[in-house]
Amino acid sequence: MPPLDQLKPILPFLAYAVAMAAAAIGVDRVPARVFTGGSWELGLLVAAMALAHWIWYRWTVDRPFRQGLGALLLVAVLVRLPLFFAPPNLSDDFYRYLWDGRLALEGASPFAHRPSELVGTPLDPDRLRAPGSERLYGNFNSPDYYSLYPPTAQAAFATAAACGKGDVGRGAQTLRWLVLVAELSSIVLLWRLLGGLGLPRERAAWYGLHPLAVVELTGNLHVEAFAVVFLLLALWLVQRGRWAWGALAWAGAIGAKLSPLWFLPLLWPRLGMRRWILFGAMCGTACLLSFAPLWCPECWANFTETTGRYYRQFAFNSPVELLARLTTESLLGYSVASSLMPAVGLLAIVFPWYALLHRPGDDLRRTGELLCTGYTLYVLCSGMAHPWYLCLPLAFSPFCRPRFLWAWAALSVLSYHAYLRPDYFQSPWPVILEYTGAAAIAWWAWRRSDRKF
């Protein structure tokens, strides 16, 4: 047997892989329910993610990952393997992704019809007769809503649907390959960005090996992976002076998630007013052109309707929404949280302008730090605070040391308690524990003044 000293370098990897395997195996989905075995499955997931976060911290932050970019990419692939061939059981979004992709392949705009409107029409999946297509409708949430996913995401969905050829599993696996390529590209871009800014390159592992990014992006196939890679590509191009190409990359990020649009002001100090205006004009033009293949007469009205309903009617794991709901219910006897949340969300949109006026800086390190802070505030102020939304601020955590964000990411797995029931009922107590725990850990770390945390 090899000496223990020779095994020590690979022990973190082995333990991390075991934690990821436990996270994949311990969750089993049936229609409208995730944790079929009850609380023990949720407990296994929480324990596996707690172990993975502890290993991640000791492996990448406490003792920096110094094995080089090639080793980091190899390890990033290996730790994702346990989830690579497992179904995305913690999310049903991929069914909607493939549905949208199927519509695009049939020549219909995903923004033109609600899925429920297509039942009994030539686009009805049962009448398409492609193998597995009948599994799409009825397996995703919100069939009475128009699609909310912009063009970059739609291009990935259409690619997955085309390669899947009607097979749901093959389509999901194609999408997983696309997410994996985006994730590995993000690691490379982070490595180069950090080195060019005089920051430790090994910090790229803070995102590349983060358990939340592994589980929610490669594991559960969320489109934040595409937004992250395009935002990092835009910053890298701006760093190299290719700001015009950077504008196109930023448009690609907006095409994956709309939120990068709110953070365009953060590039003003770096580019200057004239170039920033041109940057915004090129970015906006590219965004409009990308919508052209999916355009329909009702496109704008349907898209804005769904966006408005999303911000007004949906609520999940949001501390601000919970506080507003509990407060107004106790004072008024009914909740007005749905009316307050759009106004609260404006705080996150105003933040980039506030930062621009009060703490400007033309260094991209400052831009990365503000993107991390701004996205954290954006998720905090949203009515929906799913764990995978944190992947965007985590991608910019190497530019700073966000104690609260790291603690929040580790405890966000508690939000999955809502998946114990078919109606996804969310008790307030796990949410309270999640955010008070994150605040307490961040405060404790600040009091210790531990530079490694």
FIRO-343659 format. One line per field, with one value per residue (C-alpha): x, y, z; residue in three letters. Coordinates in steps of 0.5 Angstrom, whole numbers, plus 500, padded with zeros to 3 digits. Each point is the difference from the previous one (the first is absolute). Layout:
% residues N
u [X  ...]
v [Y  ...]
w [Z  ...]
residu [ALA  ...]
//
This chain:
% residues 453
u [500  503  502  494  505  499  492  499  500  495  496  496  498  497  496  497  499  496  496  498  498  496  496  499  498  496  495  494  495  493  495  498  505  508  501  496  503  498  505  505  502  500  504  505  500  502  505  503  500  503  506  501  500  505  505  499  502  506  502  500  499  504  505  500  500  507  500  499  495  500  500  494  496  501  498  494  498  501  496  494  500  496  494  502  496  494  494  499  495  500  497  495  502  504  493  498  507  498  493  503  505  495  496  505  502  493  500  496  502  501  497  494  496  499  501  493  497  504  497  495  504  505  505  497  506  496  498  508  501  507  503  499  497  494  504  501  493  497  507  503  497  496  497  495  506  503  508  504  507  504  503  507  496  495  506  503  493  499  507  498  493  503  506  495  495  494  504  499  506  504  498  502  507  501  498  505  506  498  500  507  503  498  502  507  501  498  505  505  498  500  507  502  496  503  507  500  497  506  495  502  498  498  494  497  498  496  495  502  500  494  495  494  503  501  493  496  503  503  495  494  501  498  502  504  506  499  499  507  504  498  501  507  501  498  504  506  499  500  506  504  497  495  494  496  500  499  493  498  502  496  494  501  500  493  498  501  497  497  503  507  497  499  507  503  501  506  504  500  506  504  498  498  494  501  502  495  494  503  500  493  498  503  498  493  500  503  494  495  503  500  493  498  500  495  496  492  495  498  508  501  493  500  508  498  494  503  506  495  496  507  502  493  497  506  503  506  505  500  502  497  493  500  501  495  495  500  500  494  496  502  498  495  497  502  506  502  507  498  499  507  505  500  502  505  503  501  506  504  499  502  506  505  498  501  507  502  499  503  505  503  506  503  503  496  502  495  495  500  499  494  497  501  497  494  498  500  495  496  499  498  495  497  493  504  506  502  507  502  499  506  505  500  503  504  504  502  502  507  501  498  499  492  499  493  499  504  496  494  502  501  494  495  499  495  495  499  496  494  501  498  493  496  498  507  497  506  500  503  505  505  500  501  506  503  501  501  505  503  501  502  506  502  500  504  505  500  501  506  503  502  503  499  493]
v [500  507  504  505  506  498  500  506  505  496  499  506  498  493  503  505  495  496  506  501  493  500  507  496  494  502  504  496  504  498  504  506  498  500  496  494  497  506  504  495  501  508  498  496  506  505  496  499  507  502  495  503  507  499  496  505  506  496  498  506  506  498  496  503  495  501  494  505  501  493  497  504  499  492  500  505  494  495  503  501  492  498  505  499  494  501  503  507  498  507  504  499  506  496  497  507  501  494  503  506  497  496  506  503  494  500  507  503  506  497  507  500  494  498  492  499  503  495  494  497  504  498  502  495  496  494  501  501  493  501  495  503  506  498  501  507  503  499  499  508  505  506  497  506  505  503  498  505  497  505  498  498  495  498  499  494  498  499  496  496  498  499  495  497  498  499  496  504  497  501  507  502  496  505  506  497  500  507  502  497  503  507  498  498  506  504  497  502  507  501  497  505  506  499  500  506  504  498  495  493  496  494  504  497  494  504  499  495  495  503  495  504  501  493  498  505  501  494  496  503  504  507  505  505  496  503  507  499  498  506  505  498  500  507  502  496  504  506  499  499  506  497  503  500  492  501  503  494  495  504  500  492  501  504  494  495  504  507  502  502  506  504  499  504  506  497  500  508  501  495  502  508  503  500  493  498  503  496  494  500  502  494  495  503  499  493  498  503  496  493  501  500  492  500  506  500  505  499  499  506  500  493  500  506  497  494  504  505  494  496  506  501  494  495  499  495  500  508  503  507  497  495  506  505  494  499  507  502  494  501  508  500  493  499  500  505  497  499  508  501  496  503  507  496  497  507  501  495  503  507  497  500  508  501  496  504  507  498  495  500  497  498  494  494  497  505  498  493  501  505  494  495  505  503  493  498  506  498  493  503  505  495  496  494  498  493  497  500  508  500  497  507  504  494  500  507  498  499  508  501  495  500  497  501  497  494  499  501  495  495  500  501  493  501  503  493  498  503  494  495  501  500  507  503  503  504  501  506  497  497  506  504  495  501  507  501  495  503  507  497  496  506  505  494  500  508  500  495  504  494  502  493  500]
w [500  499  506  502  499  492  501  503  494  497  507  499  493  502  506  495  495  505  502  493  499  506  498  493  503  506  496  496  496  499  497  504  506  501  506  499  507  504  505  500  492  502  506  495  495  506  503  493  498  507  499  493  502  506  496  494  505  503  493  497  504  507  496  493  494  497  495  494  495  496  507  502  494  500  508  498  495  505  505  495  498  506  497  493  499  505  498  502  506  504  494  495  496  495  497  499  496  496  498  498  496  497  498  497  495  498  498  506  504  508  501  496  504  507  500  502  494  496  502  495  494  495  505  505  503  499  493  498  502  501  505  507  498  504  506  499  501  507  503  501  504  498  493  500  500  493  500  504  497  495  494  502  505  494  495  506  500  493  499  506  497  493  502  505  494  504  506  506  504  494  499  507  500  494  504  505  495  498  508  501  494  503  507  498  496  506  504  494  499  508  500  495  503  507  497  496  506  504  505  501  494  505  502  494  504  505  494  496  506  504  502  498  493  499  502  497  494  497  505  499  493  502  495  505  497  493  503  505  494  495  506  501  493  500  505  497  494  503  504  493  497  496  502  494  500  508  498  496  506  505  495  500  508  499  495  506  506  499  507  497  496  507  501  494  504  504  493  500  504  496  493  501  498  492  500  505  496  493  505  502  493  497  505  500  492  501  505  495  494  504  501  493  499  505  499  499  500  508  502  504  503  502  503  504  503  502  503  504  502  502  505  503  501  501  507  502  506  500  506  498  498  506  505  496  500  507  502  496  502  507  499  495  500  493  496  495  499  493  499  503  497  493  504  504  494  498  505  496  494  503  503  494  499  508  500  493  504  507  499  492  498  493  503  497  507  503  494  502  508  498  496  506  504  495  499  507  501  494  502  508  497  495  502  497  503  498  502  492  500  504  495  497  506  502  493  502  507  498  499  508  506  501  507  500  493  501  506  497  494  505  504  493  500  506  495  497  506  496  495  505  498  493  501  502  506  503  508  502  506  495  496  507  502  493  500  508  499  494  504  506  497  496  506  504  494  500  508  499  494  497  494  497  500]
residu [MET  PRO  PRO  LEU  ASP  GLN  LEU  LYS  PRO  ILE  LEU  PRO  PHE  LEU  ALA  TYR  ALA  VAL  ALA  MET  ALA  ALA  ALA  ALA  ILE  GLY  VAL  ASP  ARG  VAL  PRO  ALA  ARG  VAL  PHE  THR  GLY  GLY  SER  TRP  GLU  LEU  GLY  LEU  LEU  VAL  ALA  ALA  MET  ALA  LEU  ALA  HIS  TRP  ILE  TRP  TYR  ARG  TRP  THR  VAL  ASP  ARG  PRO  PHE  ARG  GLN  GLY  LEU  GLY  ALA  LEU  LEU  LEU  VAL  ALA  VAL  LEU  VAL  ARG  LEU  PRO  LEU  PHE  PHE  ALA  PRO  PRO  ASN  LEU  SER  ASP  ASP  PHE  TYR  ARG  TYR  LEU  TRP  ASP  GLY  ARG  LEU  ALA  LEU  GLU  GLY  ALA  SER  PRO  PHE  ALA  HIS  ARG  PRO  SER  GLU  LEU  VAL  GLY  THR  PRO  LEU  ASP  PRO  ASP  ARG  LEU  ARG  ALA  PRO  GLY  SER  GLU  ARG  LEU  TYR  GLY  ASN  PHE  ASN  SER  PRO  ASP  TYR  TYR  SER  LEU  TYR  PRO  PRO  THR  ALA  GLN  ALA  ALA  PHE  ALA  THR  ALA  ALA  ALA  CYS  GLY  LYS  GLY  ASP  VAL  GLY  ARG  GLY  ALA  GLN  THR  LEU  ARG  TRP  LEU  VAL  LEU  VAL  ALA  GLU  LEU  SER  SER  ILE  VAL  LEU  LEU  TRP  ARG  LEU  LEU  GLY  GLY  LEU  GLY  LEU  PRO  ARG  GLU  ARG  ALA  ALA  TRP  TYR  GLY  LEU  HIS  PRO  LEU  ALA  VAL  VAL  GLU  LEU  THR  GLY  ASN  LEU  HIS  VAL  GLU  ALA  PHE  ALA  VAL  VAL  PHE  LEU  LEU  LEU  ALA  LEU  TRP  LEU  VAL  GLN  ARG  GLY  ARG  TRP  ALA  TRP  GLY  ALA  LEU  ALA  TRP  ALA  GLY  ALA  ILE  GLY  ALA  LYS  LEU  SER  PRO  LEU  TRP  PHE  LEU  PRO  LEU  LEU  TRP  PRO  ARG  LEU  GLY  MET  ARG  ARG  TRP  ILE  LEU  PHE  GLY  ALA  MET  CYS  GLY  THR  ALA  CYS  LEU  LEU  SER  PHE  ALA  PRO  LEU  TRP  CYS  PRO  GLU  CYS  TRP  ALA  ASN  PHE  THR  GLU  THR  THR  GLY  ARG  TYR  TYR  ARG  GLN  PHE  ALA  PHE  ASN  SER  PRO  VAL  GLU  LEU  LEU  ALA  ARG  LEU  THR  THR  GLU  SER  LEU  LEU  GLY  TYR  SER  VAL  ALA  SER  SER  LEU  MET  PRO  ALA  VAL  GLY  LEU  LEU  ALA  ILE  VAL  PHE  PRO  TRP  TYR  ALA  LEU  LEU  HIS  ARG  PRO  GLY  ASP  ASP  LEU  ARG  ARG  THR  GLY  GLU  LEU  LEU  CYS  THR  GLY  TYR  THR  LEU  TYR  VAL  LEU  CYS  SER  GLY  MET  ALA  HIS  PRO  TRP  TYR  LEU  CYS  LEU  PRO  LEU  ALA  PHE  SER  PRO  PHE  CYS  ARG  PRO  ARG  PHE  LEU  TRP  ALA  TRP  ALA  ALA  LEU  SER  VAL  LEU  SER  TYR  HIS  ALA  TYR  LEU  ARG  PRO  ASP  TYR  PHE  GLN  SER  PRO  TRP  PRO  VAL  ILE  LEU  GLU  TYR  THR  GLY  ALA  ALA  ALA  ILE  ALA  TRP  TRP  ALA  TRP  ARG  ARG  SER  ASP  ARG  LYS  PHE]
//
